[in-house]
Amino acid sequence: MKADLAIYCKQTVLPDGIKEVTLLITEGKIVEIQEGKAPAGSAAKSVTCGESVLMPGLIDSHVHINEPGRTEWEGFETATKAAAAGGVTTLVDMPLNSTPVTTTLANFKAKLKAAEGKIYVNCGFWGGIVPGNAKDIDALIDAGVLGFKAFLTHSGIEDFPNASIKDIETIADKLVRKDLPLLVHAEFDEKSEAQEEHVREPYSYQAFLKSRPKEWEDKAIAAMIKVAEKFRLRTHIVHLSSSNSIAPIQDAKQKGIPISVETCPHYLFFNAETIPDADPRFKCTPPIREKDNNEQLWSALVDGTIDFVVTDHSPAPPEMKSITDGNLKEAWGGISTLQFELPIVWTMAMGKDVTLEQISAWLSTNIAKFLNLPAKGKIEVGADADLVVWNPVKKMKVSPALMRFRHPISPYEGTMLSGLVEKTYVGGVLVYDKGSFVSSPTGKIILKNS
């Protein structure tokens, strides 16, 4: 019987290395992998990748889609189109930036309804932990959230207040029983003279940086390591920016404490020393830190202390980002990266003896394992045909005209990057093809119990 699709590529990233193979795909699944080029007629349609790389589609487990209720910030259609243009085939949406926030079953159902018919890539969802919603956790679990997110400092969203360690301990056993992860924005805020300085100098990046020191992260991460050890709770530290916490995380992992950690492209690519004042495109929390700190983050990624890289794509309208005014104190903290993660990380990796297999692990395979999605993040028989074809040699200059997310605002504007995404397949369907979207929204909702 003919397959639906055959994809031949000289550089295919397989679990056991880079090989020249043909993938045969039927009904959205990889049904056979043949060495070399498959015979003519093996599939109803055949595609050749030329000198490009065929890799598992990227997975981004840290995205703020903001729908329902805040589609002036982003939305399912624009976010998933940007994802497809960047080779991302699966997203997981954060619970806080929509209205309503994803902290109750009714609110989760509203989000699921909002996503219907709009997603160009697959999409899962995190539930939220806030003070007083312990009674809602079981219903959210039964409805299929992939895990939960909590803030230890103000989230910036009034409807999503920060949780205390006691709040987290109250619900820990519920998550442990279902083997679900708790994602934590780990900062303990403290009043300081540096915060007053930031008020006096709202346009200064250095004043902003000093107002959110490493110690905020370090103390919160130390507290969460204790919680993880006490309850055997799968604890995931989001957007690590402090190099001080690398050693404690290494130690916790060596002791078998169930802790994992991510970082983001902007913490690796930019350095505080070169960020201009009055440019809120660079504002995020925790902040982008100094070069030495960020080089240590890269080393921790290479040695496996940091498990993977995700974008923390967190857009906002221009007026909320204070783009015209440049006031860092008032600007929304969030960086739009979703579409450009692969070329950013690849550009950094070039010349550093990093392999394509490592890139695939950091941006896909390790995240699939974290999410417990065994059919994703790898190219093998039986896996979902979520794939990206990209050219590691071709370059592009990031410009607003290229940006597919709702607001063309990004600190990467003007940056020359290597690694051009050419085609994105979701469930064997070609969604993105060299600058064009060539299918209807075909992404699937991913629920834990489905």
C-alpha positions in Angstrom: 0.0 0.0 0.0 1.3 3.5 -0.9 2.1 5.9 1.9 0.5 9.3 1.9 3.8 11.1 1.8 7.5 10.4 1.3 10.1 12.8 2.5 13.7 12.1 1.4 16.5 14.0 3.2 20.3 13.5 3.3 20.5 15.0 6.8 17.7 13.5 8.9 18.1 13.8 12.7 17.3 10.3 14.0 17.7 9.0 17.6 20.8 7.2 16.5 22.4 10.0 14.5 22.3 12.0 11.2 21.3 9.7 8.3 20.2 9.8 4.7 16.7 8.3 4.7 13.2 8.5 3.4 10.3 8.9 5.8 7.1 7.2 4.7 4.1 8.9 6.4 0.5 7.7 6.5 -2.4 9.3 8.4 -0.1 11.6 10.3 2.3 8.9 11.5 5.7 7.8 10.4 5.1 4.3 9.3 8.5 3.4 7.8 12.0 4.7 7.5 14.0 3.5 4.5 17.7 4.0 4.1 18.6 6.3 1.2 15.9 7.3 -1.3 12.8 5.1 -1.4 11.7 3.7 -4.8 9.5 5.8 -7.0 5.9 5.2 -6.3 6.3 4.5 -2.6 3.9 7.3 -1.7 1.2 9.4 -3.2 3.4 12.4 -2.9 7.2 12.7 -2.6 9.3 15.6 -1.3 13.1 16.0 -1.4 14.9 18.2 1.1 18.0 18.9 -0.9 20.8 20.0 1.4 18.5 21.0 4.2 18.0 19.3 7.6 15.0 17.2 8.5 14.4 17.3 12.2 11.5 16.7 14.7 9.3 19.7 15.0 10.2 22.0 17.8 8.2 22.0 21.0 7.7 25.2 23.0 6.3 24.6 26.5 6.4 28.2 27.5 4.2 30.5 25.4 1.7 33.2 26.4 -1.1 33.1 23.8 -3.4 35.4 25.7 -6.8 34.1 24.3 -9.6 34.5 25.3 -9.8 38.0 26.5 -6.6 39.6 25.4 -6.3 39.0 21.7 -5.0 42.6 21.3 -1.8 41.1 22.8 -1.7 37.8 20.8 -4.1 35.0 20.0 -4.3 31.4 18.9 -4.2 32.2 15.2 -1.3 34.6 15.2 0.7 32.7 17.8 0.4 29.3 16.0 1.2 30.9 12.6 4.3 32.3 14.1 5.1 28.9 15.6 4.7 27.2 12.3 6.9 29.8 10.6 9.6 28.9 13.1 9.3 25.1 12.8 7.5 24.8 16.1 4.8 22.0 15.9 3.6 21.9 19.5 3.0 24.7 22.0 1.9 24.7 25.6 0.0 27.8 26.6 0.5 29.5 30.0 -2.5 30.1 32.3 -2.2 33.7 33.3 -2.5 36.1 30.4 -6.0 35.2 29.2 -9.3 36.5 30.5 -10.3 34.4 32.4 -7.1 32.9 33.8 -6.9 29.1 33.7 -7.4 28.4 37.4 -10.8 26.7 37.3 -12.5 24.1 35.1 -15.0 26.7 33.7 -12.1 29.0 32.7 -10.2 26.1 31.1 -13.3 25.2 29.1 -13.5 28.8 27.9 -9.9 28.6 26.7 -10.5 25.3 24.9 -13.5 26.8 23.1 -11.5 29.8 22.1 -8.9 27.6 20.5 -11.4 25.7 18.3 -10.6 26.0 14.6 -7.8 28.5 15.0 -4.6 26.5 15.7 -2.1 25.8 13.0 0.1 23.7 15.3 -0.7 21.4 18.2 -1.5 23.1 21.5 -1.6 21.9 25.2 -2.3 23.9 28.3 -1.0 24.6 31.8 -3.3 25.1 34.7 -2.6 27.8 37.3 -1.9 27.7 41.0 -3.1 30.7 42.9 -4.2 31.3 46.5 -7.5 29.6 47.2 -7.9 27.4 44.1 -6.7 24.1 45.7 -10.3 22.9 45.4 -10.1 23.4 41.6 -7.0 21.3 40.9 -8.6 17.9 40.6 -11.1 19.1 38.1 -8.4 20.7 36.0 -6.3 17.5 36.1 -9.3 15.5 35.0 -10.0 17.9 32.1 -6.5 17.3 30.7 -4.1 20.1 31.7 -0.5 19.0 31.3 0.6 20.4 34.6 0.5 23.6 36.6 2.2 27.0 36.8 2.8 29.1 39.9 4.5 32.5 40.6 6.4 33.2 43.7 6.4 36.9 42.9 3.7 39.2 41.4 2.8 37.9 37.9 1.8 41.3 36.5 -1.8 40.0 36.2 -4.1 40.9 39.0 -6.3 37.9 38.4 -3.3 35.6 38.8 -1.8 36.4 42.2 1.4 34.8 43.4 1.3 31.6 45.4 3.1 31.0 48.7 5.2 28.0 49.5 2.3 26.9 51.7 -0.1 27.2 48.8 2.2 24.9 46.8 2.6 22.4 49.6 -1.2 22.2 49.9 -1.6 20.9 46.4 1.7 19.0 46.0 0.2 15.5 46.6 -2.4 16.0 44.0 0.2 16.6 41.3 2.5 13.8 42.6 -0.3 11.2 42.4 -0.8 12.1 38.7 2.9 12.6 38.0 2.3 16.1 36.8 5.0 18.9 36.9 4.7 22.1 38.7 6.3 25.0 36.8 7.6 27.8 39.0 8.5 31.4 38.3 11.1 31.5 41.0 11.7 34.9 42.4 11.3 36.2 46.0 10.9 39.9 45.7 12.4 42.1 48.4 12.3 45.9 48.9 15.6 47.5 48.3 17.4 50.8 47.5 17.9 49.4 44.0 14.1 49.5 43.5 14.0 53.1 44.5 16.9 53.8 42.1 14.8 52.2 39.3 11.9 54.6 40.2 14.3 57.5 39.9 15.9 56.2 36.7 13.1 54.5 34.8 14.9 54.6 31.5 18.1 53.0 32.7 18.6 49.3 31.9 21.3 48.9 34.6 18.9 50.4 37.2 16.2 47.9 36.1 18.7 45.0 36.2 19.8 45.9 39.8 16.2 46.1 40.9 15.7 42.4 40.2 19.0 40.8 41.5 20.1 37.2 41.2 19.4 36.7 44.9 15.7 36.9 44.2 16.0 33.8 42.0 18.5 32.0 44.1 16.4 32.1 47.3 13.3 31.0 45.5 15.0 28.2 43.7 16.5 27.0 46.9 13.1 26.9 48.5 11.6 25.0 45.6 14.4 22.4 45.7 13.3 21.8 49.3 9.7 21.4 48.3 10.6 19.0 45.5 12.7 16.9 47.9 10.0 16.8 50.6 7.1 15.9 48.4 8.9 14.2 45.5 7.1 16.8 43.4 8.2 17.2 39.8 9.4 20.8 40.0 10.4 22.7 37.0 12.2 26.1 37.2 11.1 28.3 34.3 13.3 30.9 32.5 16.5 30.5 34.6 18.6 33.6 34.4 20.9 33.4 37.4 24.1 31.5 37.0 24.3 31.3 40.9 21.6 28.7 40.9 23.4 26.3 38.5 25.4 24.6 41.2 22.4 24.0 43.6 20.4 22.6 40.7 23.3 20.3 39.8 23.5 19.1 43.4 19.8 18.5 43.6 19.8 16.5 40.4 22.7 14.4 41.6 20.7 13.6 44.8 17.8 12.4 42.7 15.5 15.3 43.6 12.9 15.6 40.8 14.0 19.1 39.5 14.3 20.3 35.9 15.1 23.7 34.5 14.7 25.7 31.3 16.3 28.8 30.0 15.4 31.1 27.1 17.2 32.3 23.9 17.4 35.9 25.2 19.3 34.9 28.3 21.9 33.2 26.0 22.0 35.7 23.1 22.0 39.1 24.6 24.1 40.6 27.4 23.3 43.4 29.8 26.5 45.3 29.0 25.2 46.0 25.5 21.5 46.5 26.0 20.7 50.2 25.4 18.7 52.4 27.8 15.1 53.2 27.0 14.5 50.2 24.8 11.8 48.1 26.5 12.0 45.4 23.8 14.7 43.9 26.0 12.7 44.0 29.2 11.7 40.6 30.7 11.6 39.2 34.2 13.9 37.9 35.4 16.1 40.2 33.5 18.8 39.5 30.9 22.1 39.5 32.9 25.8 40.1 32.2 27.9 38.3 29.7 29.8 36.1 32.2 26.6 35.0 33.8 25.1 34.1 30.4 28.1 32.2 29.3 27.7 30.0 32.4 24.1 29.4 31.4 25.3 28.2 28.0 27.8 25.9 29.7 25.0 24.5 31.9 22.9 23.8 28.8 25.7 22.0 27.1 26.5 19.8 30.2 22.8 19.0 30.7 22.1 20.9 33.9 19.7 23.0 32.0 17.3 20.5 30.3 16.0 22.6 27.4 15.3 25.9 25.8 11.9 27.5 25.3 10.9 31.0 24.3 8.7 32.4 27.1 7.0 34.3 24.2 5.2 37.1 26.0 4.0 39.8 23.6 2.0 42.9 24.4 0.7 45.9 22.4 3.2 48.7 21.6 1.6 51.1 24.1 2.0 48.5 26.9 5.7 47.9 25.9 6.2 51.7 26.2 7.9 51.5 22.7 7.5 55.2 22.0 8.3 56.5 25.5 11.0 54.0 26.4 10.1 53.9 30.1 11.4 50.5 31.4 9.6 50.9 34.8 6.2 51.1 33.1 6.8 48.7 30.2 5.3 45.2 30.1 8.1 42.6 30.7 8.1 40.1 27.9 10.0 39.2 24.8 8.6 38.0 21.5 10.8 35.1 20.2 8.4 32.3 19.1 9.2 32.4 15.4 13.0 32.7 15.7 14.1 30.3 18.4 15.7 27.8 16.0 17.9 30.2 14.1 18.8 32.1 17.3 20.0 28.9 19.1 21.7 27.6 15.9 23.5 30.9 15.4 24.9 30.8 18.9 25.9 27.1 18.5 27.8 27.6 15.3 31.6 27.4 16.0 31.0 25.9 19.4 31.2 22.2 18.5 27.4 21.7 19.1 25.7 19.0 17.0 22.4 19.0 15.3 21.4 16.2 17.6 22.0 18.5 20.6 19.9 21.3 18.9 17.1 18.8 18.4 17.3 17.6 22.0 17.3 21.1 23.5 14.4 22.3 21.3 12.3 19.2 20.9 13.2 15.8 22.3 13.9 16.8 25.9 10.7 18.8 26.0 8.6 15.9 24.7 10.0 13.8 27.5 9.3 16.5 30.1 5.7 16.7 28.8 5.4 12.9 28.6 4.4 13.0 24.9 6.0 9.8 23.7 4.9 10.2 20.1 6.6 13.6 19.7 10.1 15.0 19.7 11.7 12.2 17.6 11.8 10.7 14.2 11.0 7.0 14.4 8.4 4.5 13.3 5.2 5.2 15.1 5.9 8.8 16.0 3.8 11.7 14.9 4.9 13.3 11.6 5.6 16.7 13.2 8.6 17.8 11.3 10.7 20.8 10.3 12.9 21.2 7.2 15.5 23.9 7.7 18.6 25.1 6.0 21.5 25.7 8.5 23.6 27.6 6.0 21.1 30.2 4.7 20.9 33.5 6.6 18.1 35.9 7.3 17.9 39.4 8.8 15.1 39.7 11.3 12.7 42.4 10.3 9.1 43.4 11.2 8.0 42.3 7.7 9.1 38.7 8.6 7.4 38.6 12.0 4.2 36.5 12.1 3.2 37.2 15.7 0.6 39.9 16.2 2.9 42.8 17.1 6.2 43.1 15.1 8.1 44.1 18.2 11.3 42.1 19.1 14.8 42.9 20.3 16.1 40.6 17.5 15.1 43.2 14.9 18.1 43.9 12.7 19.9 40.8 13.8 21.4 38.5 11.1 20.7 34.8 11.9 21.8 31.6 10.4 19.3 28.8 9.9 16.2 29.3 7.7 13.0 27.3 8.3 11.7 26.2 5.0 8.8 23.7 5.7 6.8 22.7 8.7 4.6 19.6 8.8 2.0 19.0 11.6 0.7 15.5 11.6 2.0 14.9 8.1 0.3 18.0 6.8 2.4 20.7 5.2 1.4 23.9 7.1 4.2 26.3 6.3 6.2 26.4 3.0 8.9 28.9 2.4 7.1 32.0 3.7 3.5 30.9 3.0 0.8 29.1 5.0 -0.5 26.4 2.8 -3.2 24.6 4.9 -6.1 25.4 7.1 -5.6 25.3 10.9 -4.9 21.6 11.4 -3.3 21.6 14.8 -4.7 19.4 17.5 -5.6 20.1 21.2 -3.3 18.0 23.4 -4.9 16.9 26.7 -3.2 14.8 29.3 -6.0 12.2 29.3 -6.4 11.9 25.5 
